[in-house]
Amino acid sequence: MNLIKVNNISISKTVDFFIIKFLGEKSLSLKKVDQNNRKKYAYLEAWVSIISNLVLSIIMFIFGLMLNSISLLANATHTASDMLSSIIILIGFKLSSLPADKKHPFG
């Protein structure tokens, strides 16, 4: 496994790098997993899913048009629908983090 050192922490070059970059170095601590860190992980996962599905969908759509492939075009549409699902999940995260009120006592 390829490891790099960031602030005396050995991390892999893929997932952990993004966790440190976007969530902060303290998020790697397995001893303390509070609600705020879990929320940050969920948002990061949703955004990574949205961006990767968007890129894949565009690439498949372009190649589907270039190669006149119905299956690639269908798969591009399917991947775009996965992206929409991730957007709905992100909206759900936003709505679930709203404060409590009279109609919604738990937020």
N, C-alpha and C positions, 0 to 999 in steps of 0.2 A: 504494500500500500504506500502511495506517495504521501509523505508527511511534510508539512512546513511548520515553522515556528512563528507564532504571532504573540508578542508579549509573554514569552516563556510558556506558551501553551502549544502543544503539538496537535495539529488538526489535519484532517484530510483536505485535499484540494477542492472538494466539491461542496457537499452539503454544509459542512461545518464552516467553511469560508463564508457562505452567504448568511449563515446564522450570526456569525460575528459581525459581518458588515452591516446587516440591516437591523439586527436585534440587540447588538451589543455583546461585549465579551462576557458579561455576567450571566447571560442566558445559557451558556454551556454548562453551568453548574447543575449537576444532577441532584445535588442535595436539596436545593431550594427551587421547587417548581410551583410558583404561586400562580394565581389566576391571571395576573397581568402578563407573565411570561407565556402562559398557555394561549392567551388572547393574541399576543404577538406572533406566536407560531402559527395560529390559525389564519391570521391575516396574510402572513408570508406565504403559506401554502396555497391560499386562494389566489393570490396575485401571481405566483409562479405558475399555477395551473392555467389561469386566464391567458397569460402572456405566451406560454408554451403552446397552448391549444390554438391561439390566434396565429402564431408563426407556422405551425404545422398545417393549419387549415389553408393559409395563403399559399404555402408551397405546394400542397396537394392540388389546390384549385388551378394554379398556374401550370403545373405539369399535366393535369387532367385536360386542360384546354390545348396545350401544346401537342399532346399525344392523342388527343381525341378519345380519351378513355372515360367511359361512363362510370366505371367502378371507382376511379380516382376522384371524380367529381362527387359521387355519392359519399365517399369516405370523407372528403373535404366538408361536405354538409354535415355529416355526422360529428366530425371533430368540432365544427362551429357550434353545434348544439351542446356538446360537452362544455364549451366555453360559456355558453349561456347559463348552463347549470351552475358553473362556478361563480358567475356574476350573481345569480339568485342566492347562492350560499353566502356571498360577501354582503349582500343586502340583509340577509337574515342575521349575520353577525352584527351589523350596524344596529338593526332594530332590537336585537336582544341586549345590547349594551345601554339602551336608554334607561334613564332612572325610573324608579317606581312612581306611580301616580295613583289617583283614586280608582280608575278602571283596571289598572295593572299593578297590583300590590307588590309583585316581585320584579317589576321592571319590564 
